[in-house]
Amino acid sequence: MNTWLARTAGAGLLILLGMTAGTWATTEHFRPLLDDQQDKAAKCTAARDNLAGLATEQGKALGDLVHAASVRQAAAEQAVSEAKASADLDYAAANRLQQEWTGGDQCAAATSIIDTELGL
């Protein structure tokens, strides 16, 4: 019975020694490594959040640029339409002036009629 008690006490001491070694390994060796990895994970999370914010800003800016381009395109189409209408009127007036021409040099007559029409 005495040997059984000695063996149990020895096993208990070995378990206590193992627990002590485990506690030491956890606090002295693994804790700094774990803390370092947690710091790196926090930095990665912050960087990811920052990049997500920047991507959102870029998406908004890109949307604004697309909208501004469509507004410019609509304005350009309007200006082209107005210029075409104005040019059509000027072209019709020039044709009318050329058809009204009677006798003389064609170039001089056209120049004179156009200058008169433009008020020059």
Biopython code that builds the backbone (N, CA, C, O; Angstrom):
import numpy as np
from Bio.PDB.StructureBuilder import StructureBuilder

atoms = [
    (1, "MET", "N", (0.816, -1.173, 0.000)),
    (1, "MET", "CA", (0.000, 0.000, 0.000)),
    (1, "MET", "C", (0.867, 1.246, 0.000)),
    (1, "MET", "O", (0.517, 2.268, -0.591)),
    (2, "ASN", "N", (1.979, 1.145, 0.660)),
    (2, "ASN", "CA", (2.920, 2.231, 0.746)),
    (2, "ASN", "C", (3.466, 2.576, -0.648)),
    (2, "ASN", "O", (3.636, 3.749, -0.981)),
    (3, "THR", "N", (3.735, 1.551, -1.450)),
    (3, "THR", "CA", (4.240, 1.805, -2.797)),
    (3, "THR", "C", (3.167, 2.456, -3.680)),
    (3, "THR", "O", (3.450, 3.287, -4.542)),
    (4, "TRP", "N", (1.943, 2.041, -3.424)),
    (4, "TRP", "CA", (0.852, 2.638, -4.204)),
    (4, "TRP", "C", (0.735, 4.123, -3.880)),
    (4, "TRP", "O", (0.532, 4.931, -4.786)),
    (5, "LEU", "N", (0.853, 4.485, -2.658)),
    (5, "LEU", "CA", (0.798, 5.880, -2.214)),
    (5, "LEU", "C", (1.995, 6.649, -2.762)),
    (5, "LEU", "O", (1.847, 7.801, -3.169)),
    (6, "ALA", "N", (3.160, 6.045, -2.780)),
    (6, "ALA", "CA", (4.354, 6.700, -3.306)),
    (6, "ALA", "C", (4.215, 6.921, -4.806)),
    (6, "ALA", "O", (4.581, 7.974, -5.328)),
    (7, "ARG", "N", (3.689, 5.932, -5.478)),
    (7, "ARG", "CA", (3.493, 6.081, -6.928)),
    (7, "ARG", "C", (2.466, 7.179, -7.224)),
    (7, "ARG", "O", (2.675, 7.960, -8.152)),
    (8, "THR", "N", (1.410, 7.261, -6.500)),
    (8, "THR", "CA", (0.379, 8.285, -6.696)),
    (8, "THR", "C", (0.961, 9.667, -6.407)),
    (8, "THR", "O", (0.703, 10.622, -7.139)),
    (9, "ALA", "N", (1.739, 9.764, -5.345)),
    (9, "ALA", "CA", (2.375, 11.040, -5.008)),
    (9, "ALA", "C", (3.376, 11.424, -6.086)),
    (9, "ALA", "O", (3.462, 12.593, -6.464)),
    (10, "GLY", "N", (4.141, 10.444, -6.589)),
    (10, "GLY", "CA", (5.100, 10.718, -7.672)),
    (10, "GLY", "C", (4.383, 11.154, -8.939)),
    (10, "GLY", "O", (4.826, 12.075, -9.626)),
    (11, "ALA", "N", (3.275, 10.491, -9.247)),
    (11, "ALA", "CA", (2.492, 10.875, -10.420)),
    (11, "ALA", "C", (1.931, 12.281, -10.239)),
    (11, "ALA", "O", (1.924, 13.080, -11.175)),
    (12, "GLY", "N", (1.462, 12.578, -9.028)),
    (12, "GLY", "CA", (0.945, 13.918, -8.748)),
    (12, "GLY", "C", (2.023, 14.965, -8.910)),
    (12, "GLY", "O", (1.774, 16.034, -9.467)),
    (13, "LEU", "N", (3.255, 14.661, -8.413)),
    (13, "LEU", "CA", (4.365, 15.603, -8.568)),
    (13, "LEU", "C", (4.722, 15.799, -10.041)),
    (13, "LEU", "O", (5.013, 16.913, -10.476)),
    (14, "LEU", "N", (4.696, 14.692, -10.810)),
    (14, "LEU", "CA", (4.978, 14.820, -12.250)),
    (14, "LEU", "C", (3.914, 15.673, -12.945)),
    (14, "LEU", "O", (4.220, 16.486, -13.818)),
    (15, "ILE", "N", (2.669, 15.471, -12.544)),
    (15, "ILE", "CA", (1.585, 16.289, -13.123)),
    (15, "ILE", "C", (1.785, 17.746, -12.742)),
    (15, "ILE", "O", (1.639, 18.629, -13.587)),
    (16, "LEU", "N", (2.116, 18.012, -11.488)),
    (16, "LEU", "CA", (2.377, 19.382, -11.040)),
    (16, "LEU", "C", (3.562, 19.988, -11.785)),
    (16, "LEU", "O", (3.529, 21.152, -12.184)),
    (17, "LEU", "N", (4.618, 19.177, -11.970)),
    (17, "LEU", "CA", (5.788, 19.638, -12.723)),
    (17, "LEU", "C", (5.395, 19.958, -14.171)),
    (17, "LEU", "O", (5.835, 20.964, -14.729)),
    (18, "GLY", "N", (4.579, 19.113, -14.764)),
    (18, "GLY", "CA", (4.103, 19.362, -16.133)),
    (18, "GLY", "C", (3.252, 20.622, -16.235)),
    (18, "GLY", "O", (3.363, 21.392, -17.189)),
    (19, "MET", "N", (2.401, 20.814, -15.234)),
    (19, "MET", "CA", (1.567, 22.023, -15.210)),
    (19, "MET", "C", (2.426, 23.271, -15.059)),
    (19, "MET", "O", (2.178, 24.292, -15.699)),
    (20, "THR", "N", (3.454, 23.174, -14.191)),
    (20, "THR", "CA", (4.356, 24.311, -13.996)),
    (20, "THR", "C", (5.110, 24.614, -15.276)),
    (20, "THR", "O", (5.230, 25.773, -15.672)),
    (21, "ALA", "N", (5.624, 23.567, -15.930)),
    (21, "ALA", "CA", (6.346, 23.774, -17.200)),
    (21, "ALA", "C", (5.417, 24.336, -18.262)),
    (21, "ALA", "O", (5.817, 25.203, -19.039)),
    (22, "GLY", "N", (4.193, 23.858, -18.306)),
    (22, "GLY", "CA", (3.214, 24.367, -19.270)),
    (22, "GLY", "C", (2.870, 25.819, -19.033)),
    (22, "GLY", "O", (2.750, 26.608, -19.970)),
    (23, "THR", "N", (2.713, 26.163, -17.755)),
    (23, "THR", "CA", (2.420, 27.556, -17.408)),
    (23, "THR", "C", (3.589, 28.459, -17.790)),
    (23, "THR", "O", (3.397, 29.547, -18.332)),
    (24, "TRP", "N", (4.797, 27.992, -17.499)),
    (24, "TRP", "CA", (5.976, 28.784, -17.857)),
    (24, "TRP", "C", (6.059, 28.950, -19.375)),
    (24, "TRP", "O", (6.294, 30.054, -19.866)),
    (25, "ALA", "N", (5.867, 27.856, -20.120)),
    (25, "ALA", "CA", (5.959, 27.928, -21.588)),
    (25, "ALA", "C", (4.908, 28.884, -22.137)),
    (25, "ALA", "O", (5.166, 29.634, -23.078)),
    (26, "THR", "N", (3.732, 28.848, -21.545)),
    (26, "THR", "CA", (2.654, 29.723, -22.019)),
    (26, "THR", "C", (2.975, 31.182, -21.750)),
    (26, "THR", "O", (2.834, 32.022, -22.638)),
    (27, "THR", "N", (3.406, 31.492, -20.532)),
    (27, "THR", "CA", (3.623, 32.898, -20.176)),
    (27, "THR", "C", (4.926, 33.458, -20.706)),
    (27, "THR", "O", (4.974, 34.623, -21.100)),
    (28, "GLU", "N", (5.962, 32.682, -20.728)),
    (28, "GLU", "CA", (7.279, 33.190, -21.110)),
    (28, "GLU", "C", (7.601, 33.017, -22.596)),
    (28, "GLU", "O", (8.314, 33.844, -23.165)),
    (29, "HIS", "N", (7.111, 32.004, -23.209)),
    (29, "HIS", "CA", (7.498, 31.721, -24.594)),
    (29, "HIS", "C", (6.360, 32.028, -25.578)),
    (29, "HIS", "O", (6.564, 32.767, -26.541)),
    (30, "PHE", "N", (5.192, 31.480, -25.350)),
    (30, "PHE", "CA", (4.115, 31.610, -26.319)),
    (30, "PHE", "C", (3.356, 32.921, -26.219)),
    (30, "PHE", "O", (2.843, 33.405, -27.228)),
    (31, "ARG", "N", (3.268, 33.515, -25.027)),
    (31, "ARG", "CA", (2.509, 34.762, -24.869)),
    (31, "ARG", "C", (3.082, 35.883, -25.746)),
    (31, "ARG", "O", (2.310, 36.541, -26.443)),
    (32, "PRO", "N", (4.397, 36.131, -25.745)),
    (32, "PRO", "CA", (4.925, 37.184, -26.623)),
    (32, "PRO", "C", (4.649, 36.888, -28.108)),
    (32, "PRO", "O", (4.338, 37.794, -28.882)),
    (33, "LEU", "N", (4.766, 35.622, -28.487)),
    (33, "LEU", "CA", (4.478, 35.271, -29.878)),
    (33, "LEU", "C", (3.011, 35.515, -30.209)),
    (33, "LEU", "O", (2.687, 36.025, -31.282)),
    (34, "LEU", "N", (2.130, 35.151, -29.291)),
    (34, "LEU", "CA", (0.702, 35.373, -29.498)),
    (34, "LEU", "C", (0.382, 36.859, -29.552)),
    (34, "LEU", "O", (-0.399, 37.301, -30.394)),
    (35, "ASP", "N", (0.988, 37.633, -28.651)),
    (35, "ASP", "CA", (0.773, 39.080, -28.660)),
    (35, "ASP", "C", (1.242, 39.698, -29.976)),
    (35, "ASP", "O", (0.571, 40.569, -30.529)),
    (36, "ASP", "N", (2.384, 39.253, -30.473)),
    (36, "ASP", "CA", (2.918, 39.751, -31.734)),
    (36, "ASP", "C", (1.957, 39.440, -32.890)),
    (36, "ASP", "O", (1.702, 40.296, -33.737)),
    (37, "GLN", "N", (1.439, 38.233, -32.917)),
    (37, "GLN", "CA", (0.509, 37.854, -33.976)),
    (37, "GLN", "C", (-0.810, 38.625, -33.869)),
    (37, "GLN", "O", (-1.414, 38.973, -34.883)),
    (38, "GLN", "N", (-1.247, 38.885, -32.653)),
    (38, "GLN", "CA", (-2.461, 39.682, -32.471)),
    (38, "GLN", "C", (-2.250, 41.113, -32.936)),
    (38, "GLN", "O", (-3.150, 41.709, -33.528)),
    (39, "ASP", "N", (-1.067, 41.677, -32.676)),
    (39, "ASP", "CA", (-0.751, 43.022, -33.165)),
    (39, "ASP", "C", (-0.755, 43.056, -34.696)),
    (39, "ASP", "O", (-1.295, 43.976, -35.310)),
    (40, "LYS", "N", (-0.147, 42.041, -35.290)),
    (40, "LYS", "CA", (-0.123, 41.979, -36.756)),
    (40, "LYS", "C", (-1.533, 41.837, -37.321)),
    (40, "LYS", "O", (-1.863, 42.457, -38.331)),
    (41, "ALA", "N", (-2.354, 41.034, -36.681)),
    (41, "ALA", "CA", (-3.739, 40.869, -37.132)),
    (41, "ALA", "C", (-4.503, 42.185, -37.019)),
    (41, "ALA", "O", (-5.292, 42.524, -37.901)),
    (42, "ALA", "N", (-4.268, 42.933, -35.930)),
    (42, "ALA", "CA", (-4.934, 44.232, -35.761)),
    (42, "ALA", "C", (-4.481, 45.207, -36.842)),
    (42, "ALA", "O", (-5.298, 45.952, -37.383)),
    (43, "LYS", "N", (-3.184, 45.209, -37.164)),
    (43, "LYS", "CA", (-2.677, 46.089, -38.224)),
    (43, "LYS", "C", (-3.261, 45.706, -39.572)),
    (43, "LYS", "O", (-3.617, 46.580, -40.363)),
    (44, "CYS", "N", (-3.363, 44.424, -39.842)),
    (44, "CYS", "CA", (-3.953, 43.968, -41.109)),
    (44, "CYS", "C", (-5.419, 44.366, -41.203)),
    (44, "CYS", "O", (-5.891, 44.773, -42.265)),
    (45, "THR", "N", (-6.129, 44.249, -40.102)),
    (45, "THR", "CA", (-7.537, 44.646, -40.085)),
    (45, "THR", "C", (-7.674, 46.140, -40.334)),
    (45, "THR", "O", (-8.541, 46.568, -41.096)),
    (46, "ALA", "N", (-6.822, 46.933, -39.695)),
    (46, "ALA", "CA", (-6.866, 48.386, -39.901)),
    (46, "ALA", "C", (-6.531, 48.733, -41.349)),
    (46, "ALA", "O", (-7.179, 49.595, -41.944)),
    (47, "ALA", "N", (-5.532, 48.074, -41.914)),
    (47, "ALA", "CA", (-5.161, 48.328, -43.311)),
    (47, "ALA", "C", (-6.290, 47.925, -44.248)),
    (47, "ALA", "O", (-6.583, 48.633, -45.212)),
    (48, "ARG", "N", (-6.926, 46.788, -43.968)),
    (48, "ARG", "CA", (-8.050, 46.346, -44.797)),
    (48, "ARG", "C", (-9.189, 47.348, -44.744)),
    (48, "ARG", "O", (-9.771, 47.686, -45.775)),
    (49, "ASP", "N", (-9.512, 47.829, -43.539)),
    (49, "ASP", "CA", (-10.581, 48.814, -43.393)),
    (49, "ASP", "C", (-10.232, 50.105, -44.122)),
    (49, "ASP", "O", (-11.094, 50.723, -44.746)),
    (50, "ASN", "N", (-8.962, 50.512, -44.042)),
    (50, "ASN", "CA", (-8.512, 51.716, -44.744)),
    (50, "ASN", "C", (-8.654, 51.538, -46.254)),
    (50, "ASN", "O", (-9.143, 52.431, -46.945)),
    (51, "LEU", "N", (-8.228, 50.393, -46.756)),
    (51, "LEU", "CA", (-8.340, 50.136, -48.189)),
    (51, "LEU", "C", (-9.798, 50.065, -48.631)),
    (51, "LEU", "O", (-10.140, 50.524, -49.721)),
    (52, "ALA", "N", (-10.646, 49.498, -47.799)),
    (52, "ALA", "CA", (-12.072, 49.444, -48.132)),
    (52, "ALA", "C", (-12.647, 50.861, -48.217)),
    (52, "ALA", "O", (-13.448, 51.159, -49.103)),
    (53, "GLY", "N", (-12.235, 51.724, -47.296)),
    (53, "GLY", "CA", (-12.686, 53.122, -47.343)),
    (53, "GLY", "C", (-12.187, 53.828, -48.593)),
    (53, "GLY", "O", (-12.930, 54.567, -49.239)),
    (54, "LEU", "N", (-10.918, 53.595, -48.932)),
    (54, "LEU", "CA", (-10.366, 54.208, -50.142)),
    (54, "LEU", "C", (-11.068, 53.694, -51.391)),
    (54, "LEU", "O", (-11.334, 54.463, -52.315)),
    (55, "ALA", "N", (-11.366, 52.408, -51.427)),
    (55, "ALA", "CA", (-12.071, 51.841, -52.575)),
    (55, "ALA", "C", (-13.460, 52.447, -52.699)),
    (55, "ALA", "O", (-13.929, 52.704, -53.807)),
    (56, "THR", "N", (-14.116, 52.676, -51.578)),
    (56, "THR", "CA", (-15.438, 53.317, -51.599)),
    (56, "THR", "C", (-15.330, 54.741, -52.139)),
    (56, "THR", "O", (-16.146, 55.166, -52.958)),
    (57, "GLU", "N", (-14.322, 55.472, -51.678)),
    (57, "GLU", "CA", (-14.111, 56.844, -52.174)),
    (57, "GLU", "C", (-13.831, 56.846, -53.669)),
    (57, "GLU", "O", (-14.369, 57.671, -54.408)),
    (58, "GLN", "N", (-12.979, 55.911, -54.116)),
    (58, "GLN", "CA", (-12.658, 55.841, -55.535)),
    (58, "GLN", "C", (-13.892, 55.493, -56.355)),
    (58, "GLN", "O", (-14.094, 56.034, -57.442)),
    (59, "GLY", "N", (-14.712, 54.595, -55.838)),
    (59, "GLY", "CA", (-15.948, 54.244, -56.538)),
    (59, "GLY", "C", (-16.864, 55.447, -56.673)),
    (59, "GLY", "O", (-17.459, 55.664, -57.728)),
    (60, "LYS", "N", (-16.978, 56.230, -55.606)),
    (60, "LYS", "CA", (-17.814, 57.436, -55.656)),
    (60, "LYS", "C", (-17.232, 58.441, -56.645)),
    (60, "LYS", "O", (-17.960, 59.034, -57.440)),
    (61, "ALA", "N", (-15.910, 58.628, -56.588)),
    (61, "ALA", "CA", (-15.269, 59.573, -57.511)),
    (61, "ALA", "C", (-15.438, 59.117, -58.953)),
    (61, "ALA", "O", (-15.668, 59.936, -59.842)),
    (62, "LEU", "N", (-15.326, 57.822, -59.187)),
    (62, "LEU", "CA", (-15.515, 57.299, -60.538)),
    (62, "LEU", "C", (-16.949, 57.528, -61.002)),
    (62, "LEU", "O", (-17.183, 57.896, -62.153)),
    (63, "GLY", "N", (-17.904, 57.312, -60.108)),
    (63, "GLY", "CA", (-19.304, 57.587, -60.442)),
    (63, "GLY", "C", (-19.520, 59.055, -60.779)),
    (63, "GLY", "O", (-20.236, 59.389, -61.722)),
    (64, "ASP", "N", (-18.885, 59.934, -59.989)),
    (64, "ASP", "CA", (-18.990, 61.374, -60.266)),
    (64, "ASP", "C", (-18.387, 61.713, -61.625)),
    (64, "ASP", "O", (-18.948, 62.519, -62.368)),
    (65, "LEU", "N", (-17.247, 61.104, -61.956)),
    (65, "LEU", "CA", (-16.615, 61.354, -63.257)),
    (65, "LEU", "C", (-17.486, 60.864, -64.405)),
    (65, "LEU", "O", (-17.607, 61.539, -65.427)),
    (66, "VAL", "N", (-18.088, 59.698, -64.241)),
    (66, "VAL", "CA", (-18.972, 59.171, -65.282)),
    (66, "VAL", "C", (-20.168, 60.095, -65.466)),
    (66, "VAL", "O", (-20.577, 60.378, -66.592)),
    (67, "HIS", "N", (-20.729, 60.564, -64.347)),
    (67, "HIS", "CA", (-21.863, 61.487, -64.438)),
    (67, "HIS", "C", (-21.452, 62.796, -65.124)),
    (67, "HIS", "O", (-22.168, 63.303, -65.987)),
    (68, "ALA", "N", (-20.290, 63.335, -64.729)),
    (68, "ALA", "CA", (-19.814, 64.577, -65.350)),
    (68, "ALA", "C", (-19.561, 64.378, -66.846)),
    (68, "ALA", "O", (-19.842, 65.270, -67.647)),
    (69, "ALA", "N", (-19.032, 63.211, -67.223)),
    (69, "ALA", "CA", (-18.793, 62.934, -68.642)),
    (69, "ALA", "C", (-20.106, 62.877, -69.406)),
    (69, "ALA", "O", (-20.193, 63.386, -70.523)),
    (70, "SER", "N", (-21.126, 62.265, -68.819)),
    (70, "SER", "CA", (-22.414, 62.195, -69.514)),
    (70, "SER", "C", (-23.042, 63.582, -69.633)),
    (70, "SER", "O", (-23.681, 63.890, -70.639)),
    (71, "VAL", "N", (-22.861, 64.425, -68.604)),
    (71, "VAL", "CA", (-23.372, 65.799, -68.675)),
    (71, "VAL", "C", (-22.638, 66.571, -69.769)),
    (71, "VAL", "O", (-23.260, 67.303, -70.539)),
    (72, "ARG", "N", (-21.291, 66.407, -69.837)),
    (72, "ARG", "CA", (-20.519, 67.081, -70.884)),
    (72, "ARG", "C", (-20.917, 66.584, -72.267)),
    (72, "ARG", "O", (-21.005, 67.366, -73.213)),
    (73, "GLN", "N", (-21.156, 65.282, -72.380)),
    (73, "GLN", "CA", (-21.548, 64.725, -73.670)),
    (73, "GLN", "C", (-22.905, 65.282, -74.098)),
    (73, "GLN", "O", (-23.094, 65.619, -75.266)),
    (74, "ALA", "N", (-23.845, 65.380, -73.164)),
    (74, "ALA", "CA", (-25.160, 65.944, -73.490)),
    (74, "ALA", "C", (-25.023, 67.406, -73.914)),
    (74, "ALA", "O", (-25.673, 67.846, -74.862)),
    (75, "ALA", "N", (-24.170, 68.159, -73.204)),
    (75, "ALA", "CA", (-23.956, 69.570, -73.561)),
    (75, "ALA", "C", (-23.296, 69.682, -74.933)),
    (75, "ALA", "O", (-23.652, 70.554, -75.727)),
    (76, "ALA", "N", (-22.330, 68.796, -75.213)),
    (76, "ALA", "CA", (-21.667, 68.822, -76.516)),
    (76, "ALA", "C", (-22.650, 68.470, -77.630)),
    (76, "ALA", "O", (-22.630, 69.092, -78.693)),
    (77, "GLU", "N", (-23.509, 67.479, -77.394)),
    (77, "GLU", "CA", (-24.510, 67.125, -78.404)),
    (77, "GLU", "C", (-25.466, 68.284, -78.641)),
    (77, "GLU", "O", (-25.861, 68.541, -79.778)),
    (78, "GLN", "N", (-25.840, 68.985, -77.574)),
    (78, "GLN", "CA", (-26.714, 70.155, -77.704)),
    (78, "GLN", "C", (-26.022, 71.252, -78.511)),
    (78, "GLN", "O", (-26.629, 71.872, -79.384)),
    (79, "ALA", "N", (-24.730, 71.485, -78.203)),
    (79, "ALA", "CA", (-23.981, 72.520, -78.936)),
    (79, "ALA", "C", (-23.837, 72.143, -80.405)),
    (79, "ALA", "O", (-23.961, 73.004, -81.276)),
    (80, "VAL", "N", (-23.578, 70.876, -80.695)),
    (80, "VAL", "CA", (-23.464, 70.427, -82.091)),
    (80, "VAL", "C", (-24.796, 70.602, -82.798)),
    (80, "VAL", "O", (-24.836, 71.038, -83.948)),
    (81, "SER", "N", (-25.883, 70.269, -82.123)),
    (81, "SER", "CA", (-27.211, 70.419, -82.716)),
    (81, "SER", "C", (-27.508, 71.893, -83.020)),
    (81, "SER", "O", (-28.012, 72.224, -84.093)),
    (82, "GLU", "N", (-27.190, 72.767, -82.067)),
    (82, "GLU", "CA", (-27.411, 74.204, -82.286)),
    (82, "GLU", "C", (-26.519, 74.734, -83.401)),
    (82, "GLU", "O", (-26.961, 75.527, -84.233)),
    (83, "ALA", "N", (-25.251, 74.289, -83.418)),
    (83, "ALA", "CA", (-24.335, 74.740, -84.470)),
    (83, "ALA", "C", (-24.804, 74.249, -85.840)),
    (83, "ALA", "O", (-24.716, 74.978, -86.828)),
    (84, "LYS", "N", (-25.299, 73.018, -85.896)),
    (84, "LYS", "CA", (-25.804, 72.483, -87.167)),
    (84, "LYS", "C", (-27.016, 73.280, -87.633)),
    (84, "LYS", "O", (-27.130, 73.604, -88.815)),
    (85, "ALA", "N", (-27.925, 73.597, -86.708)),
    (85, "ALA", "CA", (-29.103, 74.389, -87.068)),
    (85, "ALA", "C", (-28.681, 75.761, -87.570)),
    (85, "ALA", "O", (-29.216, 76.254, -88.563)),
    (86, "SER", "N", (-27.724, 76.377, -86.889)),
    (86, "SER", "CA", (-27.231, 77.693, -87.306)),
    (86, "SER", "C", (-26.529, 77.597, -88.652)),
    (86, "SER", "O", (-26.706, 78.463, -89.509)),
    (87, "ALA", "N", (-25.741, 76.561, -88.840)),
    (87, "ALA", "CA", (-25.030, 76.386, -90.105)),
    (87, "ALA", "C", (-26.004, 76.116, -91.239)),
    (87, "ALA", "O", (-25.801, 76.586, -92.358)),
    (88, "ASP", "N", (-27.070, 75.357, -90.956)),
    (88, "ASP", "CA", (-28.078, 75.091, -91.984)),
    (88, "ASP", "C", (-28.729, 76.396, -92.439)),
    (88, "ASP", "O", (-28.976, 76.594, -93.628)),
    (89, "LEU", "N", (-29.007, 77.287, -91.474)),
    (89, "LEU", "CA", (-29.586, 78.586, -91.835)),
    (89, "LEU", "C", (-28.608, 79.395, -92.681)),
    (89, "LEU", "O", (-28.997, 79.984, -93.689)),
    (90, "ASP", "N", (-27.333, 79.423, -92.270)),
    (90, "ASP", "CA", (-26.321, 80.169, -93.022)),
    (90, "ASP", "C", (-26.124, 79.554, -94.411)),
    (90, "ASP", "O", (-25.952, 80.278, -95.391)),
    (91, "TYR", "N", (-26.148, 78.237, -94.493)),
    (91, "TYR", "CA", (-25.968, 77.561, -95.771)),
    (91, "TYR", "C", (-27.155, 77.866, -96.696)),
    (91, "TYR", "O", (-26.975, 78.096, -97.892)),
    (92, "ALA", "N", (-28.359, 77.866, -96.131)),
    (92, "ALA", "CA", (-29.552, 78.195, -96.922)),
    (92, "ALA", "C", (-29.478, 79.644, -97.395)),
    (92, "ALA", "O", (-29.826, 79.939, -98.538)),
    (93, "ALA", "N", (-29.031, 80.544, -96.531)),
    (93, "ALA", "CA", (-28.916, 81.958, -96.921)),
    (93, "ALA", "C", (-27.869, 82.109, -98.018)),
    (93, "ALA", "O", (-28.074, 82.868, -98.965)),
    (94, "ALA", "N", (-26.754, 81.399, -97.903)),
    (94, "ALA", "CA", (-25.722, 81.479, -98.929)),
    (94, "ALA", "C", (-26.235, 80.932, -100.264)),
    (94, "ALA", "O", (-25.959, 81.509, -101.316)),
    (95, "ASN", "N", (-26.964, 79.845, -100.229)),
    (95, "ASN", "CA", (-27.555, 79.305, -101.470)),
    (95, "ASN", "C", (-28.544, 80.277, -102.077)),
    (95, "ASN", "O", (-28.577, 80.481, -103.291)),
    (96, "ARG", "N", (-29.365, 80.886, -101.196)),
    (96, "ARG", "CA", (-30.337, 81.880, -101.696)),
    (96, "ARG", "C", (-29.618, 83.052, -102.342)),
    (96, "ARG", "O", (-30.021, 83.542, -103.397)),
    (97, "LEU", "N", (-28.533, 83.502, -101.685)),
    (97, "LEU", "CA", (-27.777, 84.621, -102.237)),
    (97, "LEU", "C", (-27.155, 84.257, -103.584)),
    (97, "LEU", "O", (-27.143, 85.080, -104.500)),
    (98, "GLN", "N", (-26.650, 83.059, -103.711)),
    (98, "GLN", "CA", (-26.047, 82.659, -104.978)),
    (98, "GLN", "C", (-27.101, 82.516, -106.074)),
    (98, "GLN", "O", (-26.826, 82.786, -107.243)),
    (99, "GLN", "N", (-28.283, 82.099, -105.703)),
    (99, "GLN", "CA", (-29.334, 81.945, -106.701)),
    (99, "GLN", "C", (-29.854, 83.299, -107.170)),
    (99, "GLN", "O", (-30.343, 83.420, -108.293)),
    (100, "GLU", "N", (-29.752, 84.322, -106.316)),
    (100, "GLU", "CA", (-30.203, 85.655, -106.676)),
    (100, "GLU", "C", (-29.187, 86.393, -107.552)),
    (100, "GLU", "O", (-29.487, 87.470, -108.068)),
    (101, "TRP", "N", (-28.038, 85.847, -107.718)),
    (101, "TRP", "CA", (-26.973, 86.527, -108.454)),
    (101, "TRP", "C", (-27.374, 86.686, -109.926)),
    (101, "TRP", "O", (-27.935, 85.781, -110.543)),
    (102, "THR", "N", (-27.072, 87.843, -110.448)),
    (102, "THR", "CA", (-27.368, 88.097, -111.873)),
    (102, "THR", "C", (-26.194, 88.815, -112.495)),
    (102, "THR", "O", (-25.903, 89.957, -112.140)),
    (103, "GLY", "N", (-25.508, 88.148, -113.432)),
    (103, "GLY", "CA", (-24.437, 88.747, -114.223)),
    (103, "GLY", "C", (-23.200, 89.079, -113.411)),
    (103, "GLY", "O", (-23.229, 89.080, -112.180)),
    (104, "GLY", "N", (-22.093, 89.366, -114.131)),
    (104, "GLY", "CA", (-20.832, 89.758, -113.522)),
    (104, "GLY", "C", (-20.020, 88.571, -113.049)),
    (104, "GLY", "O", (-20.373, 87.418, -113.298)),
    (105, "ASP", "N", (-18.921, 88.868, -112.361)),
    (105, "ASP", "CA", (-18.026, 87.842, -111.847)),
    (105, "ASP", "C", (-18.681, 87.146, -110.661)),
    (105, "ASP", "O", (-19.145, 87.801, -109.728)),
    (106, "GLN", "N", (-18.716, 85.819, -110.700)),
    (106, "GLN", "CA", (-19.410, 85.061, -109.653)),
    (106, "GLN", "C", (-18.753, 85.240, -108.277)),
    (106, "GLN", "O", (-19.438, 85.397, -107.266)),
    (107, "CYS", "N", (-17.452, 85.214, -108.260)),
    (107, "CYS", "CA", (-16.750, 85.343, -106.971)),
    (107, "CYS", "C", (-16.969, 86.728, -106.366)),
    (107, "CYS", "O", (-17.257, 86.850, -105.175)),
    (108, "ALA", "N", (-16.836, 87.755, -107.173)),
    (108, "ALA", "CA", (-17.030, 89.111, -106.668)),
    (108, "ALA", "C", (-18.467, 89.312, -106.229)),
    (108, "ALA", "O", (-18.720, 89.951, -105.208)),
    (109, "ALA", "N", (-19.416, 88.772, -106.993)),
    (109, "ALA", "CA", (-20.828, 88.916, -106.636)),
    (109, "ALA", "C", (-21.122, 88.171, -105.337)),
    (109, "ALA", "O", (-21.811, 88.696, -104.462)),
    (110, "ALA", "N", (-20.603, 86.951, -105.208)),
    (110, "ALA", "CA", (-20.836, 86.171, -103.987)),
    (110, "ALA", "C", (-20.214, 86.869, -102.783)),
    (110, "ALA", "O", (-20.825, 86.941, -101.717)),
    (111, "THR", "N", (-19.001, 87.382, -102.955)),
    (111, "THR", "CA", (-18.321, 88.092, -101.866)),
    (111, "THR", "C", (-19.122, 89.316, -101.462)),
    (111, "THR", "O", (-19.305, 89.572, -100.272)),
    (112, "SER", "N", (-19.595, 90.066, -102.429)),
    (112, "SER", "CA", (-20.353, 91.278, -102.155)),
    (112, "SER", "C", (-21.667, 90.951, -101.454)),
    (112, "SER", "O", (-22.046, 91.623, -100.494)),
    (113, "ILE", "N", (-22.345, 89.946, -101.919)),
    (113, "ILE", "CA", (-23.635, 89.576, -101.319)),
    (113, "ILE", "C", (-23.445, 89.051, -99.899)),
    (113, "ILE", "O", (-24.207, 89.407, -99.001)),
    (114, "ILE", "N", (-22.440, 88.214, -99.693)),
    (114, "ILE", "CA", (-22.181, 87.671, -98.356)),
    (114, "ILE", "C", (-21.773, 88.779, -97.400)),
    (114, "ILE", "O", (-22.220, 88.806, -96.253)),
    (115, "ASP", "N", (-20.915, 89.707, -97.869)),
    (115, "ASP", "CA", (-20.510, 90.827, -97.021)),
    (115, "ASP", "C", (-21.724, 91.675, -96.650)),
    (115, "ASP", "O", (-21.836, 92.133, -95.513)),
    (116, "THR", "N", (-22.625, 91.884, -97.596)),
    (116, "THR", "CA", (-23.835, 92.671, -97.326)),
    (116, "THR", "C", (-24.701, 91.941, -96.301)),
    (116, "THR", "O", (-25.210, 92.548, -95.358)),
    (117, "GLU", "N", (-24.860, 90.630, -96.498)),
    (117, "GLU", "CA", (-25.696, 89.817, -95.586)),
    (117, "GLU", "C", (-25.127, 89.819, -94.172)),
    (117, "GLU", "O", (-25.881, 89.863, -93.200)),
    (118, "LEU", "N", (-23.793, 89.771, -94.051)),
    (118, "LEU", "CA", (-23.154, 89.754, -92.735)),
    (118, "LEU", "C", (-22.962, 91.148, -92.162)),
    (118, "LEU", "O", (-22.568, 91.289, -91.004)),
    (119, "GLY", "N", (-23.227, 92.159, -92.936)),
    (119, "GLY", "CA", (-23.099, 93.530, -92.447)),
    (119, "GLY", "C", (-21.668, 94.017, -92.409)),
    (119, "GLY", "O", (-21.319, 94.844, -91.567)),
    (120, "LEU", "N", (-20.836, 93.521, -93.301)),
    (120, "LEU", "CA", (-19.433, 93.931, -93.317)),
    (120, "LEU", "C", (-19.187, 95.087, -94.258)),
    (120, "LEU", "O", (-18.053, 95.549, -94.384)),
]
sb = StructureBuilder()
sb.init_structure("model")
sb.init_model(0)
sb.init_chain("A")
sb.init_seg("    ")
for serial, (resi, resn, name, xyz) in enumerate(atoms, 1):
    if name == "N":
        sb.init_residue(resn, " ", resi, " ")
    sb.init_atom(name, np.array(xyz, "f"), 0.0, 1.0, " ", f" {name:<3s}", serial, name[0])
structure = sb.get_structure()
